[in-house]
Amino acid sequence: MVEITMGQSPSSKNYTENPNDHILVQGNADMKNGHVVPRVWTTQITKQAEKGDLILSVRAPVGDIGKTDYDVVLGRGVAAIKGNSFIFQLLTKMKINGYWTRFSTGSTFESINSDNIKNAQISIQSLREQEKIGGLFNEFDSLIALHQRKPKW
């Protein structure tokens, strides 16, 4: 249903603080409020995601999801998913419901693998319905964000 790209970390010697280099997304530390927030850059391109892709954290904490507003390089703590607003909301719900925790392995850091993602059981509506549902959830998210910014008198 979706295209998935698992991350592959560039060598740490290629990490920079130069915003002119490629944005590196390594995990949930690079996401805030459902969006990728640039924090680290790299000169080495390994695996990539394009602007608009969904970024899923595959290492502790597993299941955090964000959308990227940039072309980015993917570290091994994340996977990119070509998906729309409906898929974003579905993945958010899966995280909230603890779906990924049943697949998480590792004693120090939990993680999931590409098979866990590829074999996830989801209910999919028609593309038209997905767009309508995704648009509705986007409106809800916007209203919630607007309400949260409202001054508390």
N, CA, C and O atoms as a GROMACS GRO file, in nm:
protein
  612
    1MET      N    1   0.082  -0.120   0.000
    1MET     CA    2   0.000   0.000   0.000
    1MET      C    3   0.086   0.126   0.000
    1MET      O    4   0.046   0.229  -0.055
    2VAL      N    5   0.206   0.119   0.062
    2VAL     CA    6   0.295   0.235   0.068
    2VAL      C    7   0.437   0.190   0.037
    2VAL      O    8   0.471   0.073   0.050
    3GLU      N    9   0.520   0.285  -0.003
    3GLU     CA   10   0.662   0.258  -0.026
    3GLU      C   11   0.737   0.292   0.103
    3GLU      O   12   0.718   0.399   0.160
    4ILE      N   13   0.823   0.199   0.147
    4ILE     CA   14   0.898   0.216   0.271
    4ILE      C   15   1.047   0.214   0.241
    4ILE      O   16   1.095   0.129   0.166
    5THR      N   17   1.120   0.309   0.300
    5THR     CA   18   1.266   0.312   0.288
    5THR      C   19   1.324   0.311   0.429
    5THR      O   20   1.302   0.404   0.507
    6MET      N   21   1.397   0.207   0.461
    6MET     CA   22   1.462   0.198   0.592
    6MET      C   23   1.589   0.284   0.588
    6MET      O   24   1.659   0.290   0.487
    7GLY      N   25   1.617   0.349   0.701
    7GLY     CA   26   1.733   0.436   0.708
    7GLY      C   27   1.864   0.361   0.717
    7GLY      O   28   1.869   0.243   0.752
    8GLN      N   29   1.971   0.432   0.684
    8GLN     CA   30   2.107   0.380   0.693
    8GLN      C   31   2.196   0.497   0.732
    8GLN      O   32   2.210   0.592   0.655
    9SER      N   33   2.255   0.491   0.849
    9SER     CA   34   2.330   0.605   0.900
    9SER      C   35   2.457   0.633   0.820
    9SER      O   36   2.531   0.541   0.785
   10PRO      N   37   2.481   0.761   0.790
   10PRO     CA   38   2.609   0.798   0.733
   10PRO      C   39   2.717   0.789   0.842
   10PRO      O   40   2.685   0.783   0.960
   11SER      N   41   2.841   0.788   0.802
   11SER     CA   42   2.950   0.786   0.899
   11SER      C   43   2.946   0.913   0.983
   11SER      O   44   2.924   1.022   0.930
   12SER      N   45   2.966   0.899   1.114
   12SER     CA   46   2.959   1.016   1.203
   12SER      C   47   3.064   1.121   1.170
   12SER      O   48   3.047   1.237   1.206
   13LYS      N   49   3.172   1.083   1.102
   13LYS     CA   50   3.273   1.181   1.064
   13LYS      C   51   3.219   1.281   0.961
   13LYS      O   52   3.279   1.386   0.938
   14ASN      N   53   3.105   1.247   0.900
   14ASN     CA   54   3.044   1.335   0.800
   14ASN      C   55   2.932   1.422   0.857
   14ASN      O   56   2.870   1.498   0.783
   15TYR      N   57   2.905   1.413   0.989
   15TYR     CA   58   2.804   1.497   1.052
   15TYR      C   59   2.856   1.639   1.060
   15TYR      O   60   2.975   1.662   1.084
   16THR      N   61   2.767   1.736   1.041
   16THR     CA   62   2.806   1.876   1.049
   16THR      C   63   2.698   1.956   1.122
   16THR      O   64   2.592   1.903   1.156
   17GLU      N   65   2.727   2.081   1.143
   17GLU     CA   66   2.628   2.176   1.195
   17GLU      C   67   2.597   2.280   1.088
   17GLU      O   68   2.544   2.387   1.118
   18ASN      N   69   2.630   2.248   0.964
   18ASN     CA   70   2.616   2.342   0.852
   18ASN      C   71   2.480   2.323   0.784
   18ASN      O   72   2.457   2.220   0.720
   19PRO      N   73   2.390   2.420   0.798
   19PRO     CA   74   2.257   2.409   0.736
   19PRO      C   75   2.259   2.402   0.583
   19PRO      O   76   2.156   2.376   0.521
   20ASN      N   77   2.374   2.423   0.523
   20ASN     CA   78   2.385   2.409   0.377
   20ASN      C   79   2.406   2.264   0.335
   20ASN      O   80   2.394   2.231   0.218
   21ASP      N   81   2.439   2.177   0.432
   21ASP     CA   82   2.456   2.034   0.404
   21ASP      C   83   2.318   1.967   0.409
   21ASP      O   84   2.216   2.034   0.421
   22HIS      N   85   2.317   1.835   0.400
   22HIS     CA   86   2.192   1.758   0.399
   22HIS      C   87   2.140   1.737   0.541
   22HIS      O   88   2.216   1.701   0.631
   23ILE      N   89   2.011   1.759   0.560
   23ILE     CA   90   1.949   1.736   0.690
   23ILE      C   91   1.950   1.586   0.719
   23ILE      O   92   1.912   1.506   0.633
   24LEU      N   93   1.993   1.549   0.839
   24LEU     CA   94   1.996   1.410   0.882
   24LEU      C   95   1.888   1.387   0.987
   24LEU      O   96   1.883   1.456   1.088
   25VAL      N   97   1.803   1.288   0.962
   25VAL     CA   98   1.700   1.250   1.059
   25VAL      C   99   1.741   1.114   1.116
   25VAL      O  100   1.748   1.015   1.043
   26GLN      N  101   1.768   1.112   1.247
   26GLN     CA  102   1.816   0.990   1.310
   26GLN      C  103   1.712   0.923   1.399
   26GLN      O  104   1.719   0.802   1.422
   27GLY      N  105   1.615   0.999   1.447
   27GLY     CA  106   1.515   0.942   1.537
   27GLY      C  107   1.418   1.048   1.585
   27GLY      O  108   1.407   1.155   1.525
   28ASN      N  109   1.348   1.017   1.694
   28ASN     CA  110   1.244   1.108   1.741
   28ASN      C  111   1.300   1.241   1.791
   28ASN      O  112   1.225   1.338   1.801
   29ALA      N  113   1.430   1.249   1.824
   29ALA     CA  114   1.490   1.376   1.865
   29ALA      C  115   1.487   1.478   1.751
   29ALA      O  116   1.500   1.598   1.773
   30ASP      N  117   1.470   1.429   1.629
   30ASP     CA  118   1.466   1.517   1.512
   30ASP      C  119   1.324   1.548   1.468
   30ASP      O  120   1.302   1.602   1.360
   31MET      N  121   1.226   1.515   1.553
   31MET     CA  122   1.086   1.543   1.522
   31MET      C  123   1.020   1.612   1.640
   31MET      O  124   1.048   1.582   1.756
   32LYS      N  125   0.933   1.706   1.608
   32LYS     CA  126   0.858   1.775   1.712
   32LYS      C  127   0.720   1.809   1.658
   32LYS      O  128   0.708   1.861   1.546
   33ASN      N  129   0.617   1.781   1.736
   33ASN     CA  130   0.479   1.811   1.697
   33ASN      C  131   0.444   1.759   1.558
   33ASN      O  132   0.378   1.827   1.480
   34GLY      N  133   0.490   1.637   1.528
   34GLY     CA  134   0.454   1.574   1.402
   34GLY      C  135   0.530   1.623   1.281
   34GLY      O  136   0.490   1.595   1.168
   35HIS      N  137   0.641   1.694   1.302
   35HIS     CA  138   0.722   1.744   1.190
   35HIS      C  139   0.870   1.724   1.217
   35HIS      O  140   0.914   1.725   1.332
   36VAL      N  141   0.945   1.707   1.110
   36VAL     CA  142   1.091   1.700   1.121
   36VAL      C  143   1.144   1.839   1.151
   36VAL      O  144   1.105   1.937   1.088
   37VAL      N  145   1.234   1.847   1.250
   37VAL     CA  146   1.299   1.972   1.287
   37VAL      C  147   1.449   1.952   1.269
   37VAL      O  148   1.510   1.872   1.341
   38PRO      N  149   1.511   2.023   1.173
   38PRO     CA  150   1.654   2.004   1.148
   38PRO      C  151   1.738   2.030   1.273
   38PRO      O  152   1.721   2.130   1.342
   39ARG      N  153   1.829   1.936   1.301
   39ARG     CA  154   1.913   1.943   1.420
   39ARG      C  155   2.058   1.909   1.387
   39ARG      O  156   2.151   1.968   1.442
   40VAL      N  157   2.076   1.812   1.296
   40VAL     CA  158   2.208   1.765   1.255
   40VAL      C  159   2.210   1.757   1.103
   40VAL      O  160   2.108   1.727   1.040
   41TRP      N  161   2.325   1.784   1.045
   41TRP     CA  162   2.340   1.777   0.900
   41TRP      C  163   2.453   1.681   0.866
   41TRP      O  164   2.532   1.644   0.953
   42THR      N  165   2.460   1.641   0.740
   42THR     CA  166   2.566   1.549   0.696
   42THR      C  167   2.607   1.582   0.554
   42THR      O  168   2.531   1.639   0.475
   43THR      N  169   2.730   1.545   0.523
   43THR     CA  170   2.779   1.562   0.385
   43THR      C  171   2.764   1.432   0.307
   43THR      O  172   2.781   1.431   0.185
   44GLN      N  173   2.733   1.321   0.377
   44GLN     CA  174   2.721   1.190   0.313
   44GLN      C  175   2.574   1.153   0.296
   44GLN      O  176   2.495   1.158   0.391
   45ILE      N  177   2.538   1.115   0.175
   45ILE     CA  178   2.401   1.070   0.148
   45ILE      C  179   2.398   0.918   0.150
   45ILE      O  180   2.472   0.853   0.075
   46THR      N  181   2.314   0.862   0.234
   46THR     CA  182   2.292   0.717   0.236
   46THR      C  183   2.152   0.693   0.180
   46THR      O  184   2.134   0.696   0.059
   47LYS      N  185   2.055   0.670   0.266
   47LYS     CA  186   1.915   0.656   0.224
   47LYS      C  187   1.848   0.792   0.238
   47LYS      O  188   1.884   0.871   0.325
   48GLN      N  189   1.750   0.818   0.152
   48GLN     CA  190   1.686   0.950   0.152
   48GLN      C  191   1.534   0.943   0.158
   48GLN      O  192   1.473   0.842   0.123
   49ALA      N  193   1.477   1.053   0.206
   49ALA     CA  194   1.332   1.075   0.202
   49ALA      C  195   1.309   1.210   0.137
   49ALA      O  196   1.393   1.300   0.146
   50GLU      N  197   1.197   1.223   0.072
   50GLU     CA  198   1.164   1.347   0.004
   50GLU      C  199   1.067   1.431   0.086
   50GLU      O  200   0.995   1.380   0.173
   51LYS      N  201   1.066   1.559   0.057
   51LYS     CA  202   0.970   1.650   0.119
   51LYS      C  203   0.830   1.591   0.106
   51LYS      O  204   0.790   1.548  -0.002
   52GLY      N  205   0.757   1.588   0.219
   52GLY     CA  206   0.622   1.533   0.220
   52GLY      C  207   0.614   1.390   0.267
   52GLY      O  208   0.505   1.341   0.298
   53ASP      N  209   0.729   1.320   0.274
   53ASP     CA  210   0.729   1.182   0.323
   53ASP      C  211   0.702   1.179   0.473
   53ASP      O  212   0.722   1.277   0.544
   54LEU      N  213   0.655   1.065   0.519
   54LEU     CA  214   0.634   1.042   0.661
   54LEU      C  215   0.757   0.973   0.718
   54LEU      O  216   0.813   0.884   0.654
   55ILE      N  217   0.800   1.013   0.835
   55ILE     CA  218   0.917   0.956   0.899
   55ILE      C  219   0.872   0.881   1.024
   55ILE      O  220   0.811   0.940   1.114
   56LEU      N  221   0.902   0.752   1.031
   56LEU     CA  222   0.863   0.667   1.143
   56LEU      C  223   0.987   0.628   1.222
   56LEU      O  224   1.084   0.578   1.166
   57SER      N  225   0.982   0.652   1.352
   57SER     CA  226   1.092   0.612   1.440
   57SER      C  227   1.087   0.460   1.459
   57SER      O  228   0.985   0.406   1.502
   58VAL      N  229   1.198   0.392   1.426
   58VAL     CA  230   1.202   0.246   1.439
   58VAL      C  231   1.287   0.202   1.558
   58VAL      O  232   1.305   0.082   1.580
   59ARG      N  233   1.338   0.298   1.633
   59ARG     CA  234   1.414   0.271   1.755
   59ARG      C  235   1.356   0.355   1.867
   59ARG      O  236   1.286   0.453   1.843
   60ALA      N  237   1.387   0.316   1.988
   60ALA     CA  238   1.327   0.376   2.107
   60ALA      C  239   1.324   0.529   2.100
   60ALA      O  240   1.427   0.593   2.077
   61PRO      N  241   1.207   0.585   2.121
   61PRO     CA  242   1.078   0.516   2.129
   61PRO      C  243   1.026   0.481   1.990
   61PRO      O  244   1.025   0.564   1.899
   62VAL      N  245   0.984   0.359   1.976
   62VAL     CA  246   0.934   0.308   1.849
   62VAL      C  247   0.797   0.367   1.819
   62VAL      O  248   0.712   0.379   1.908
   63GLY      N  249   0.775   0.405   1.692
   63GLY     CA  250   0.643   0.445   1.647
   63GLY      C  251   0.615   0.593   1.640
   63GLY      O  252   0.511   0.634   1.590
   64ASP      N  253   0.708   0.677   1.689
   64ASP     CA  254   0.686   0.821   1.673
   64ASP      C  255   0.682   0.852   1.524
   64ASP      O  256   0.757   0.793   1.446
   65ILE      N  257   0.595   0.944   1.486
   65ILE     CA  258   0.576   0.973   1.343
   65ILE      C  259   0.583   1.122   1.320
   65ILE      O  260   0.533   1.201   1.401
   66GLY      N  261   0.644   1.161   1.210
   66GLY     CA  262   0.651   1.302   1.171
   66GLY      C  263   0.652   1.313   1.020
   66GLY      O  264   0.685   1.218   0.949
   67LYS      N  265   0.615   1.428   0.973
   67LYS     CA  266   0.617   1.456   0.830
   67LYS      C  267   0.738   1.545   0.804
   67LYS      O  268   0.769   1.632   0.885
   68THR      N  269   0.806   1.524   0.693
   68THR     CA  270   0.920   1.609   0.662
   68THR      C  271   0.882   1.716   0.560
   68THR      O  272   0.820   1.687   0.457
   69ASP      N  273   0.921   1.837   0.589
   69ASP     CA  274   0.901   1.948   0.497
   69ASP      C  275   1.026   1.973   0.415
   69ASP      O  276   1.039   2.075   0.348
   70TYR      N  277   1.120   1.876   0.421
   70TYR     CA  278   1.249   1.888   0.353
   70TYR      C  279   1.287   1.754   0.290
   70TYR      O  280   1.235   1.649   0.328
   71ASP      N  281   1.377   1.758   0.193
   71ASP     CA  282   1.445   1.636   0.150
   71ASP      C  283   1.547   1.607   0.258
   71ASP      O  284   1.619   1.697   0.300
   72VAL      N  285   1.554   1.482   0.306
   72VAL     CA  286   1.642   1.448   0.418
   72VAL      C  287   1.718   1.318   0.393
   72VAL      O  288   1.680   1.238   0.308
   73VAL      N  289   1.825   1.301   0.469
   73VAL     CA  290   1.899   1.175   0.475
   73VAL      C  291   1.845   1.099   0.596
   73VAL      O  292   1.824   1.158   0.702
   74LEU      N  293   1.824   0.969   0.580
   74LEU     CA  294   1.766   0.886   0.686
   74LEU      C  295   1.873   0.810   0.761
   74LEU      O  296   1.949   0.733   0.701
   75GLY      N  297   1.880   0.830   0.892
   75GLY     CA  298   1.966   0.749   0.976
   75GLY      C  299   1.899   0.616   1.005
   75GLY      O  300   1.784   0.596   0.968
   76ARG      N  301   1.970   0.525   1.072
   76ARG     CA  302   1.915   0.391   1.092
   76ARG      C  303   1.806   0.383   1.197
   76ARG      O  304   1.747   0.277   1.216
   77GLY      N  305   1.777   0.492   1.266
   77GLY     CA  306   1.671   0.493   1.366
   77GLY      C  307   1.535   0.528   1.310
   77GLY      O  308   1.438   0.537   1.385
   78VAL      N  309   1.527   0.548   1.177
   78VAL     CA  310   1.400   0.588   1.116
   78VAL      C  311   1.376   0.515   0.984
   78VAL      O  312   1.466   0.456   0.925
   79ALA      N  313   1.253   0.522   0.940
   79ALA     CA  314   1.212   0.474   0.809
   79ALA      C  315   1.126   0.582   0.745
   79ALA      O  316   1.054   0.654   0.814
   80ALA      N  317   1.135   0.594   0.613
   80ALA     CA  318   1.049   0.688   0.540
   80ALA      C  319   0.934   0.610   0.477
   80ALA      O  320   0.951   0.499   0.429
   81ILE      N  321   0.818   0.672   0.479
   81ILE     CA  322   0.699   0.611   0.422
   81ILE      C  323   0.634   0.713   0.328
   81ILE      O  324   0.608   0.827   0.367
   82LYS      N  325   0.609   0.670   0.206
   82LYS     CA  326   0.535   0.755   0.111
   82LYS      C  327   0.388   0.738   0.145
   82LYS      O  328   0.327   0.636   0.114
   83GLY      N  329   0.332   0.840   0.208
   83GLY     CA  330   0.193   0.829   0.250
   83GLY      C  331   0.128   0.965   0.258
   83GLY      O  332   0.195   1.068   0.253
   84ASN      N  333  -0.003   0.964   0.271
   84ASN     CA  334  -0.080   1.087   0.277
   84ASN      C  335  -0.123   1.116   0.422
   84ASN      O  336  -0.077   1.050   0.515
   85SER      N  337  -0.209   1.214   0.440
   85SER     CA  338  -0.256   1.252   0.574
   85SER      C  339  -0.330   1.139   0.643
   85SER      O  340  -0.321   1.125   0.765
   86PHE      N  341  -0.401   1.057   0.567
   86PHE     CA  342  -0.471   0.944   0.625
   86PHE      C  343  -0.372   0.844   0.684
   86PHE      O  344  -0.390   0.798   0.797
   87ILE      N  345  -0.267   0.813   0.610
   87ILE     CA  346  -0.164   0.719   0.658
   87ILE      C  347  -0.095   0.779   0.781
   87ILE      O  348  -0.066   0.707   0.876
   88PHE      N  349  -0.068   0.910   0.779
   88PHE     CA  350  -0.006   0.976   0.895
   88PHE      C  351  -0.094   0.956   1.019
   88PHE      O  352  -0.044   0.919   1.125
   89GLN      N  353  -0.224   0.982   1.006
   89GLN     CA  354  -0.316   0.968   1.119
   89GLN      C  355  -0.326   0.821   1.164
   89GLN      O  356  -0.335   0.793   1.284
   90LEU      N  357  -0.326   0.730   1.070
   90LEU     CA  358  -0.332   0.588   1.101
   90LEU      C  359  -0.207   0.546   1.180
   90LEU      O  360  -0.219   0.473   1.279
   91LEU      N  361  -0.089   0.591   1.138
   91LEU     CA  362   0.035   0.558   1.208
   91LEU      C  363   0.037   0.622   1.347
   91LEU      O  364   0.087   0.562   1.443
   92THR      N  365  -0.017   0.742   1.358
   92THR     CA  366  -0.028   0.808   1.489
   92THR      C  367  -0.113   0.724   1.583
   92THR      O  368  -0.078   0.703   1.699
   93LYS      N  369  -0.226   0.676   1.532
   93LYS     CA  370  -0.316   0.592   1.613
   93LYS      C  371  -0.248   0.462   1.653
   93LYS      O  372  -0.265   0.414   1.765
   94MET      N  373  -0.171   0.404   1.562
   94MET     CA  374  -0.100   0.279   1.592
   94MET      C  375  -0.002   0.300   1.706
   94MET      O  376   0.013   0.212   1.792
   95LYS      N  377   0.066   0.413   1.709
   95LYS     CA  378   0.160   0.445   1.818
   95LYS      C  379   0.082   0.458   1.949
   95LYS      O  380   0.120   0.399   2.050
   96ILE      N  381  -0.025   0.535   1.947
   96ILE     CA  382  -0.105   0.560   2.068
   96ILE      C  383  -0.161   0.428   2.124
   96ILE      O  384  -0.165   0.408   2.245
   97ASN      N  385  -0.204   0.340   2.035
   97ASN     CA  386  -0.264   0.214   2.077
   97ASN      C  387  -0.162   0.107   2.115
   97ASN      O  388  -0.199  -0.003   2.154
   98GLY      N  389  -0.033   0.139   2.103
   98GLY     CA  390   0.071   0.043   2.140
   98GLY      C  391   0.094  -0.067   2.039
   98GLY      O  392   0.150  -0.172   2.073
   99TYR      N  393   0.052  -0.046   1.916
   99TYR     CA  394   0.066  -0.149   1.812
   99TYR      C  395   0.212  -0.195   1.799
   99TYR      O  396   0.237  -0.315   1.793
  100TRP      N  397   0.305  -0.102   1.795
  100TRP     CA  398   0.446  -0.136   1.769
  100TRP      C  399   0.513  -0.205   1.887
  100TRP      O  400   0.612  -0.276   1.868
  101THR      N  401   0.462  -0.187   2.008
  101THR     CA  402   0.529  -0.244   2.125
  101THR      C  403   0.530  -0.397   2.123
  101THR      O  404   0.620  -0.459   2.181
  102ARG      N  405   0.434  -0.458   2.058
  102ARG     CA  406   0.433  -0.605   2.053
  102ARG      C  407   0.543  -0.660   1.962
  102ARG      O  408   0.577  -0.778   1.970
  103PHE      N  409   0.600  -0.575   1.876
  103PHE     CA  410   0.708  -0.619   1.788
  103PHE      C  411   0.844  -0.572   1.835
  103PHE      O  412   0.947  -0.620   1.788
  104SER      N  413   0.846  -0.478   1.928
  104SER     CA  414   0.971  -0.419   1.975
  104SER      C  415   1.061  -0.525   2.037
  104SER      O  416   1.018  -0.605   2.120
  105THR      N  417   1.186  -0.523   1.996
  105THR     CA  418   1.286  -0.613   2.052
  105THR      C  419   1.404  -0.532   2.101
  105THR      O  420   1.419  -0.415   2.065
  106GLY      N  421   1.484  -0.593   2.183
  106GLY     CA  422   1.604  -0.526   2.232
  106GLY      C  423   1.591  -0.497   2.380
  106GLY      O  424   1.487  -0.450   2.427
  107SER      N  425   1.697  -0.526   2.455
  107SER     CA  426   1.692  -0.506   2.600
  107SER      C  427   1.730  -0.365   2.639
  107SER      O  428   1.677  -0.312   2.737
  108THR      N  429   1.821  -0.301   2.563
  108THR     CA  430   1.862  -0.165   2.596
  108THR      C  431   1.775  -0.064   2.521
  108THR      O  432   1.720   0.028   2.582
  109PHE      N  433   1.765  -0.081   2.389
  109PHE     CA  434   1.684   0.008   2.306
  109PHE      C  435   1.585  -0.075   2.226
  109PHE      O  436   1.624  -0.166   2.153
  110GLU      N  437   1.457  -0.044   2.242
  110GLU     CA  438   1.356  -0.114   2.162
  110GLU      C  439   1.374  -0.078   2.015
  110GLU      O  440   1.418   0.032   1.982
  111SER      N  441   1.338  -0.171   1.928
  111SER     CA  442   1.342  -0.142   1.785
  111SER      C  443   1.246  -0.234   1.711
  111SER      O  444   1.209  -0.340   1.761
  112ILE      N  445   1.208  -0.192   1.592
  112ILE     CA  446   1.130  -0.275   1.502
  112ILE      C  447   1.207  -0.283   1.371
  112ILE      O  448   1.295  -0.200   1.346
  113ASN      N  449   1.175  -0.382   1.287
  113ASN     CA  450   1.246  -0.396   1.160
  113ASN      C  451   1.152  -0.374   1.042
  113ASN      O  452   1.032  -0.352   1.059
  114SER      N  453   1.209  -0.382   0.924
  114SER     CA  454   1.130  -0.354   0.803
  114SER      C  455   1.015  -0.453   0.786
  114SER      O  456   0.909  -0.415   0.738
  115ASP      N  457   1.035  -0.579   0.825
  115ASP     CA  458   0.926  -0.676   0.814
  115ASP      C  459   0.808  -0.639   0.903
  115ASP      O  460   0.693  -0.658   0.865
  116ASN      N  461   0.837  -0.586   1.024
  116ASN     CA  462   0.730  -0.543   1.113
  116ASN      C  463   0.645  -0.434   1.047
  116ASN      O  464   0.523  -0.434   1.060
  117ILE      N  465   0.711  -0.344   0.978
  117ILE     CA  466   0.640  -0.234   0.913
  117ILE      C  467   0.566  -0.286   0.790
  117ILE      O  468   0.447  -0.258   0.772
  118LYS      N  469   0.635  -0.361   0.706
  118LYS     CA  470   0.576  -0.411   0.582
  118LYS      C  471   0.456  -0.502   0.606
  118LYS      O  472   0.364  -0.507   0.525
  119ASN      N  473   0.457  -0.576   0.718
  119ASN     CA  474   0.350  -0.672   0.746
  119ASN      C  475   0.244  -0.617   0.841
  119ASN      O  476   0.158  -0.692   0.887
  120ALA      N  477   0.249  -0.488   0.870
  120ALA     CA  478   0.149  -0.427   0.959
  120ALA      C  479   0.010  -0.445   0.899
  120ALA      O  480  -0.012  -0.420   0.780
  121GLN      N  481  -0.082  -0.488   0.982
  121GLN     CA  482  -0.220  -0.510   0.938
  121GLN      C  483  -0.299  -0.380   0.956
  121GLN      O  484  -0.320  -0.334   1.068
  122ILE      N  485  -0.343  -0.322   0.846
  122ILE     CA  486  -0.417  -0.196   0.851
  122ILE      C  487  -0.541  -0.206   0.761
  122ILE      O  488  -0.545  -0.285   0.667
  123SER      N  489  -0.640  -0.125   0.793
  123SER     CA  490  -0.760  -0.116   0.710
  123SER      C  491  -0.746   0.006   0.621
  123SER      O  492  -0.720   0.117   0.669
  124ILE      N  493  -0.762  -0.015   0.494
  124ILE     CA  494  -0.744   0.094   0.397
  124ILE      C  495  -0.875   0.121   0.325
  124ILE      O  496  -0.940   0.029   0.275
  125GLN      N  497  -0.911   0.247   0.320
  125GLN     CA  498  -1.027   0.290   0.243
  125GLN      C  499  -0.980   0.327   0.102
  125GLN      O  500  -0.861   0.324   0.072
  126SER      N  501  -1.075   0.363   0.017
  126SER     CA  502  -1.039   0.409  -0.117
  126SER      C  503  -0.957   0.538  -0.105
  126SER      O  504  -0.965   0.607  -0.004
  127LEU      N  505  -0.880   0.569  -0.206
  127LEU     CA  506  -0.795   0.689  -0.203
  127LEU      C  507  -0.881   0.813  -0.180
  127LEU      O  508  -0.841   0.904  -0.107
  128ARG      N  509  -0.998   0.818  -0.242
  128ARG     CA  510  -1.088   0.933  -0.225
  128ARG      C  511  -1.130   0.947  -0.077
  128ARG      O  512  -1.128   1.057  -0.022
  129GLU      N  513  -1.166   0.835  -0.016
  129GLU     CA  514  -1.205   0.838   0.126
  129GLU      C  515  -1.086   0.874   0.215
  129GLU      O  516  -1.101   0.949   0.311
  130GLN      N  517  -0.968   0.820   0.181
  130GLN     CA  518  -0.848   0.855   0.258
  130GLN      C  519  -0.823   1.005   0.257
  130GLN      O  520  -0.793   1.065   0.361
  131GLU      N  521  -0.837   1.066   0.139
  131GLU     CA  522  -0.814   1.210   0.127
  131GLU      C  523  -0.915   1.289   0.210
  131GLU      O  524  -0.879   1.387   0.274
  132LYS      N  525  -1.041   1.247   0.209
  132LYS     CA  526  -1.144   1.315   0.287
  132LYS      C  527  -1.118   1.301   0.437
  132LYS      O  528  -1.123   1.399   0.511
  133ILE      N  529  -1.089   1.179   0.481
  133ILE     CA  530  -1.062   1.154   0.623
  133ILE      C  531  -0.936   1.227   0.667
  133ILE      O  532  -0.934   1.291   0.772
  134GLY      N  533  -0.831   1.217   0.585
  134GLY     CA  534  -0.705   1.286   0.617
  134GLY      C  535  -0.724   1.436   0.625
  134GLY      O  536  -0.668   1.501   0.714
  135GLY      N  537  -0.802   1.493   0.533
  135GLY     CA  538  -0.830   1.636   0.536
  135GLY      C  539  -0.906   1.677   0.661
  135GLY      O  540  -0.879   1.782   0.719
  136LEU      N  541  -1.000   1.594   0.702
  136LEU     CA  542  -1.077   1.622   0.823
  136LEU      C  543  -0.984   1.622   0.946
  136LEU      O  544  -0.994   1.712   1.030
  137PHE      N  545  -0.896   1.523   0.955
  137PHE     CA  546  -0.802   1.519   1.067
  137PHE      C  547  -0.705   1.637   1.063
  137PHE      O  548  -0.666   1.689   1.168
  138ASN      N  549  -0.665   1.679   0.944
  138ASN     CA  550  -0.578   1.798   0.933
  138ASN      C  551  -0.649   1.921   0.988
  138ASN      O  552  -0.588   2.003   1.056
  139GLU      N  553  -0.779   1.933   0.958
  139GLU     CA  554  -0.857   2.046   1.011
  139GLU      C  555  -0.864   2.040   1.163
  139GLU      O  556  -0.848   2.141   1.230
  140PHE      N  557  -0.887   1.919   1.217
  140PHE     CA  558  -0.889   1.903   1.363
  140PHE      C  559  -0.755   1.943   1.424
  140PHE      O  560  -0.750   2.015   1.523
  141ASP      N  561  -0.645   1.896   1.363
  141ASP     CA  562  -0.512   1.930   1.413
  141ASP      C  563  -0.489   2.081   1.412
  141ASP      O  564  -0.432   2.136   1.505
  142SER      N  565  -0.534   2.146   1.306
  142SER     CA  566  -0.518   2.292   1.296
  142SER      C  567  -0.600   2.364   1.403
  142SER      O  568  -0.553   2.459   1.465
  143LEU      N  569  -0.724   2.317   1.424
  143LEU     CA  570  -0.809   2.377   1.528
  143LEU      C  571  -0.749   2.357   1.667
  143LEU      O  572  -0.752   2.448   1.749
  144ILE      N  573  -0.696   2.240   1.692
  144ILE     CA  574  -0.633   2.213   1.822
  144ILE      C  575  -0.512   2.304   1.841
  144ILE      O  576  -0.495   2.362   1.948
  145ALA      N  577  -0.429   2.316   1.739
  145ALA     CA  578  -0.310   2.402   1.748
  145ALA      C  579  -0.351   2.547   1.770
  145ALA      O  580  -0.289   2.618   1.849
  146LEU      N  581  -0.455   2.592   1.701
  146LEU     CA  582  -0.504   2.728   1.717
  146LEU      C  583  -0.556   2.750   1.859
  146LEU      O  584  -0.529   2.853   1.921
  147HIS      N  585  -0.629   2.653   1.910
  147HIS     CA  586  -0.682   2.662   2.046
  147HIS      C  587  -0.569   2.664   2.150
  147HIS      O  588  -0.578   2.735   2.250
  148GLN      N  589  -0.463   2.588   2.127
  148GLN     CA  590  -0.350   2.582   2.220
  148GLN      C  591  -0.273   2.714   2.222
  148GLN      O  592  -0.212   2.748   2.323
  149ARG      N  593  -0.275   2.787   2.111
  149ARG     CA  594  -0.205   2.917   2.105
  149ARG      C  595  -0.286   3.030   2.164
  149ARG      O  596  -0.232   3.137   2.192
  150LYS      N  597  -0.415   3.006   2.185
  150LYS     CA  598  -0.506   3.106   2.237
  150LYS      C  599  -0.461   3.148   2.379
  150LYS      O  600  -0.436   3.061   2.463
  151PRO      N  601  -0.450   3.278   2.405
  151PRO     CA  602  -0.407   3.321   2.540
  151PRO      C  603  -0.506   3.275   2.647
  151PRO      O  604  -0.628   3.276   2.625
  152LYS      N  605  -0.453   3.237   2.761
  152LYS     CA  606  -0.537   3.194   2.873
  152LYS      C  607  -0.551   3.311   2.969
  152LYS      O  608  -0.457   3.346   3.041
  153TRP      N  609  -0.667   3.370   2.968
  153TRP     CA  610  -0.690   3.490   3.050
  153TRP      C  611  -0.729   3.453   3.185
  153TRP      O  612  -0.753   3.540   3.269
   0.00000   0.00000   0.00000
